Amino acid sequence: MPNDDVFLALANPVRRRLLELLADRPHSAGELAGRFELSRPAIAEHLQLLRRAGLVRDEAVGRHRNYHLTAEPLAAVEDWLHPFERYWRTRLRSLADLVEEQDDRT
């Protein structure tokens, strides 16, 4: 089971967006900060929390730090969520059936 730090990190929309950006490629802290209407220190705090949770790693490149996604903790979240997939799949199937019924009536 993933540790609580991972869930805490994923609970914040800014941190989720940071992970999405890092899924494409590594970024410097400055590049990441430029994608948000937040201060650099605020982004640095988010990155530090992601690093403590093991979701990112940083690498010194000259005077800059590049951040890389570390996907292993996300795989643990997926494994933890897997038993609940059956519940959501059933609910989504019911919703799709309801929408199709409505379409047929119009």
Phi and psi in degrees as GROMACS dihedral restraints (atoms count N, CA, C in turn):
[ dihedral_restraints ]
;  ai    aj    ak    al  type     phi  dphi    fc
    3     4     5     6     1   -64.2    20    10
    4     5     6     7     1   150.9    20    10
    6     7     8     9     1   -77.2    20    10
    7     8     9    10     1   165.4    20    10
    9    10    11    12     1   -62.7    20    10
   10    11    12    13     1   -28.5    20    10
   12    13    14    15     1   -60.3    20    10
   13    14    15    16     1   -36.2    20    10
   15    16    17    18     1   -65.7    20    10
   16    17    18    19     1   -46.9    20    10
   18    19    20    21     1   -64.6    20    10
   19    20    21    22     1   -38.7    20    10
   21    22    23    24     1   -61.8    20    10
   22    23    24    25     1   -43.1    20    10
   24    25    26    27     1   -63.6    20    10
   25    26    27    28     1   -42.4    20    10
   27    28    29    30     1   -73.4    20    10
   28    29    30    31     1   -16.1    20    10
   30    31    32    33     1   -71.2    20    10
   31    32    33    34     1   -18.0    20    10
   33    34    35    36     1   -99.7    20    10
   34    35    36    37     1   129.8    20    10
   36    37    38    39     1   -64.6    20    10
   37    38    39    40     1   -31.6    20    10
   39    40    41    42     1   -65.3    20    10
   40    41    42    43     1   -44.7    20    10
   42    43    44    45     1   -67.1    20    10
   43    44    45    46     1   -36.5    20    10
   45    46    47    48     1   -63.5    20    10
   46    47    48    49     1   -40.7    20    10
   48    49    50    51     1   -66.2    20    10
   49    50    51    52     1   -39.2    20    10
   51    52    53    54     1   -58.5    20    10
   52    53    54    55     1   -43.4    20    10
   54    55    56    57     1   -63.5    20    10
   55    56    57    58     1   -39.9    20    10
   57    58    59    60     1   -61.5    20    10
   58    59    60    61     1   -43.4    20    10
   60    61    62    63     1   -63.8    20    10
   61    62    63    64     1   -41.2    20    10
   63    64    65    66     1   -73.6    20    10
   64    65    66    67     1   -18.0    20    10
   66    67    68    69     1   -66.3    20    10
   67    68    69    70     1   -28.6    20    10
   69    70    71    72     1   -74.8    20    10
   70    71    72    73     1   -45.4    20    10
   72    73    74    75     1  -173.4    20    10
   73    74    75    76     1   163.7    20    10
   75    76    77    78     1   -65.3    20    10
   76    77    78    79     1   151.0    20    10
   78    79    80    81     1  -136.8    20    10
   79    80    81    82     1   152.8    20    10
   81    82    83    84     1   -79.3    20    10
   82    83    84    85     1   161.9    20    10
   84    85    86    87     1   -60.0    20    10
   85    86    87    88     1   -39.1    20    10
   87    88    89    90     1   -63.7    20    10
   88    89    90    91     1   -41.6    20    10
   90    91    92    93     1   -61.4    20    10
   91    92    93    94     1   -44.1    20    10
   93    94    95    96     1   -64.9    20    10
   94    95    96    97     1   -43.8    20    10
   96    97    98    99     1   -61.1    20    10
   97    98    99   100     1   -33.1    20    10
   99   100   101   102     1   -68.0    20    10
  100   101   102   103     1   -13.6    20    10
  102   103   104   105     1   -90.8    20    10
  103   104   105   106     1    -1.9    20    10
  105   106   107   108     1  -128.8    20    10
  106   107   108   109     1   157.7    20    10
  108   109   110   111     1   -95.2    20    10
  109   110   111   112     1    46.9    20    10
  111   112   113   114     1  -123.9    20    10
  112   113   114   115     1   159.4    20    10
  114   115   116   117     1   -70.8    20    10
  115   116   117   118     1   158.6    20    10
  117   118   119   120     1   -59.5    20    10
  118   119   120   121     1   -42.9    20    10
  120   121   122   123     1   -60.8    20    10
  121   122   123   124     1   -34.8    20    10
  123   124   125   126     1   -66.1    20    10
  124   125   126   127     1   -43.0    20    10
  126   127   128   129     1   -64.7    20    10
  127   128   129   130     1   -39.9    20    10
  129   130   131   132     1   -59.8    20    10
  130   131   132   133     1   -39.2    20    10
  132   133   134   135     1   -64.3    20    10
  133   134   135   136     1   -43.1    20    10
  135   136   137   138     1   -62.0    20    10
  136   137   138   139     1   -42.9    20    10
  138   139   140   141     1   -65.4    20    10
  139   140   141   142     1   -36.8    20    10
  141   142   143   144     1   -64.6    20    10
  142   143   144   145     1   -41.9    20    10
  144   145   146   147     1   -64.7    20    10
  145   146   147   148     1   -41.5    20    10
  147   148   149   150     1   -62.7    20    10
  148   149   150   151     1   -38.2    20    10
  150   151   152   153     1   -66.9    20    10
  151   152   153   154     1   -44.2    20    10
  153   154   155   156     1   -61.1    20    10
  154   155   156   157     1   -33.3    20    10
  156   157   158   159     1   -78.4    20    10
  157   158   159   160     1    -7.8    20    10
  159   160   161   162     1    82.3    20    10
  160   161   162   163     1    12.8    20    10
  162   163   164   165     1   -87.4    20    10
  163   164   165   166     1   -20.1    20    10
  165   166   167   168     1  -137.0    20    10
  166   167   168   169     1   157.4    20    10
  168   169   170   171     1  -127.8    20    10
  169   170   171   172     1   152.4    20    10
  171   172   173   174     1  -115.9    20    10
  172   173   174   175     1   154.2    20    10
  174   175   176   177     1  -137.2    20    10
  175   176   177   178     1   129.5    20    10
  177   178   179   180     1   -76.9    20    10
  178   179   180   181     1   126.6    20    10
  180   181   182   183     1  -129.9    20    10
  181   182   183   184     1    97.2    20    10
  183   184   185   186     1    63.3    20    10
  184   185   186   187     1  -127.5    20    10
  186   187   188   189     1   -88.7    20    10
  187   188   189   190     1    -1.2    20    10
  189   190   191   192     1  -107.1    20    10
  190   191   192   193     1   164.1    20    10
  192   193   194   195     1  -120.4    20    10
  193   194   195   196     1   125.9    20    10
  195   196   197   198     1   -97.2    20    10
  196   197   198   199     1   139.1    20    10
  198   199   200   201     1  -108.0    20    10
  199   200   201   202     1   137.2    20    10
  201   202   203   204     1  -123.5    20    10
  202   203   204   205     1   143.3    20    10
  204   205   206   207     1   -69.9    20    10
  205   206   207   208     1   138.1    20    10
  207   208   209   210     1  -116.6    20    10
  208   209   210   211     1   106.0    20    10
  210   211   212   213     1   -84.5    20    10
  211   212   213   214     1   -13.0    20    10
  213   214   215   216     1   -55.5    20    10
  214   215   216   217     1   -44.8    20    10
  216   217   218   219     1   -63.0    20    10
  217   218   219   220     1   -29.1    20    10
  219   220   221   222     1   -69.4    20    10
  220   221   222   223     1   -34.1    20    10
  222   223   224   225     1   -64.1    20    10
  223   224   225   226     1   -37.5    20    10
  225   226   227   228     1   -65.2    20    10
  226   227   228   229     1   -37.3    20    10
  228   229   230   231     1   -64.3    20    10
  229   230   231   232     1   -44.3    20    10
  231   232   233   234     1   -59.4    20    10
  232   233   234   235     1   -44.2    20    10
  234   235   236   237     1   -60.7    20    10
  235   236   237   238     1   -39.8    20    10
  237   238   239   240     1   -68.1    20    10
  238   239   240   241     1   -37.9    20    10
  240   241   242   243     1   -76.2    20    10
  241   242   243   244     1   -21.5    20    10
  243   244   245   246     1   -51.2    20    10
  244   245   246   247     1   -44.8    20    10
  246   247   248   249     1   -60.6    20    10
  247   248   249   250     1   -23.7    20    10
  249   250   251   252     1   -85.7    20    10
  250   251   252   253     1   -11.7    20    10
  252   253   254   255     1   -59.2    20    10
  253   254   255   256     1   -39.1    20    10
  255   256   257   258     1   -56.7    20    10
  256   257   258   259     1   -41.7    20    10
  258   259   260   261     1   -62.0    20    10
  259   260   261   262     1   -49.1    20    10
  261   262   263   264     1   -68.8    20    10
  262   263   264   265     1   -37.1    20    10
  264   265   266   267     1   -62.0    20    10
  265   266   267   268     1   -42.3    20    10
  267   268   269   270     1   -63.3    20    10
  268   269   270   271     1   -44.1    20    10
  270   271   272   273     1   -64.3    20    10
  271   272   273   274     1   -42.0    20    10
  273   274   275   276     1   -67.6    20    10
  274   275   276   277     1   -36.6    20    10
  276   277   278   279     1   -63.8    20    10
  277   278   279   280     1   -42.0    20    10
  279   280   281   282     1   -62.9    20    10
  280   281   282   283     1   -41.0    20    10
  282   283   284   285     1   -64.4    20    10
  283   284   285   286     1   -42.6    20    10
  285   286   287   288     1   -62.1    20    10
  286   287   288   289     1   -41.0    20    10
  288   289   290   291     1   -62.1    20    10
  289   290   291   292     1   -42.8    20    10
  291   292   293   294     1   -63.0    20    10
  292   293   294   295     1   -43.1    20    10
  294   295   296   297     1   -63.9    20    10
  295   296   297   298     1   -42.2    20    10
  297   298   299   300     1   -63.3    20    10
  298   299   300   301     1   -39.8    20    10
  300   301   302   303     1   -60.7    20    10
  301   302   303   304     1   -43.2    20    10
  303   304   305   306     1   -63.8    20    10
  304   305   306   307     1   -40.8    20    10
  306   307   308   309     1   -62.5    20    10
  307   308   309   310     1   -40.2    20    10
  309   310   311   312     1   -66.1    20    10
  310   311   312   313     1   -29.5    20    10
  312   313   314   315     1   -78.2    20    10
  313   314   315   316     1   -20.2    20    10
